[in-house]
């Protein structure tokens, strides 16, 4: 094979580095040579993660990805996808920071699958004549090149990639057999300078000197609508639409996509939605799909008034829950009972829109009614007195024989706001798109949610394996992503990552010294806690 052919092979052959501690230890012990060695910092986040993605087929989906707007492909799209995933996972906010915070870290880049040749020479010699003498080429490519890829990839292509990989998670057994989905949307706010951004007028509460006032403002950007699994805390389906579009228009499309993503491996059996998704035709369709729903009714609806009236007349099933509450400390510590009272009402027919769409509503016909639906009315919440005309009402096609079941189900709806949307914006830079274009924003949203889904699935698997081996794990999904990153760095601060060819190994610093033939004096070792731990490690 010629040197030119070998160079091309080194440039364009892609595969994540393979962890094999024994293989690397043998090479280092016998030859005392290696390709490179680095402190284990951000690489700790990627350790085993890339192997997990390869095992379930995600990396293959990356290698099969095609961006149709590219007329000439010089760099495999796989590299752009894994790089952007690493940028998201490691919380690199600015594209301009990539060369300093990501590209310059050979340990991370080698773990992602970049060869040493590419990291030294780059992917092509384009622009070599314009570079000043002694200036190295962009390695492995420029941040503008990655931003351009996120712009050139169409929303349909990025959505398809997201759906493909969620289906791979389902095939790997990540989801429960019966899935409870939570549907909600969040604004991805931008400025008017973003091309293709939607616009909507909203009323917001703002803190003024005279108190909190409601003011009208104009928002620009897009809206991300997601179906979120209550148990695994993974987004199963996502739609990104202009900010002025109404969520209810996409509820059925989103749920149907989630069903396709789950395939035959899991079944969507329950949906929890906010009142923004209240749509009679969609709810009737869910009943036909044998999917239970819980959604709050609006105060001005006829069915809301009927449910309140029947509950006031005690024409339903009423349950009372008492919860102990402790306040104060020490001598001032007191305990009290908080009472919540709710009533389940059955067979309401005053929601005319909840009906077969083939049978249109007859306006001003007293005998024209909707299909039967149930309701849960909250009469008292934790000792708080609520006026009957203000009692919250929840609609459901499920049983209300035990009304607290539907009530508790809806209480979990807030999980999507806290664990997906708020965490996405604060810990995953959801609102920091790579370019001010429609494709750039939408591609960024899909890649962010995809990275969150894959990371959560990986952490869940590692936690399960840790519990099976009776050992604690720092990978628990209950730990926020920012705490998780910090904890991994702390746990691996005495580790090094060593590369030998396509393999890499991770060793405690003292173990590596011994591999290289060095020795530590016991009296010196006892001065350091990390050294003392090494002395007790099994050989």
Secondary structure, 3 states (H helix, E strand, C coil): CCHHHHHHHHHHCCCCCEECHHHHHHHHHHHCCCCEEEECCCHHHHCCHHHHHHHHCHHHHHHHCCCCCCCCCCCCHHHHHHHHHHHHHCCCCCHHHHHHHHHCCHHHHHHHCCCHHHHHHCCCCCCHHHCCCCCCCCCCCCHHHHHHHHHHCCHHHHHHHHHHHHHHHHHCCCCCCEEEEEEEEEEEEECCCCCCCEEEEEEEEEEECCEEEEEEEEEEEEEEEEEEECCCCCEEEEEEEECCCCHHHHHHHHHHHHHHHHCCCCEEEEEEECHHHCCHHHHHHHHHCCCEEEEECCCCCHHHHHHHHHHHCCCCEEEEEEEEEEECCHHHCEEEEEEEEEEEEEEECCCCCCCCCCCCCCCCCCCCCCCCEEEEEEEEECCEECCHHHCCEEEECCCCCCHHHHHHHHHCCHHHHHHHHHHHHHHCCCCCCCCCCHHHHHHHHHHHHHHHHHHHHHHHHHHHHHHHCCCCCCCCCCCCHHHHHHHHHHHCCCEEEEEECCEEEEEEHHHHHHHCCCCCCHHHHCCCHHHHHHHCCCC
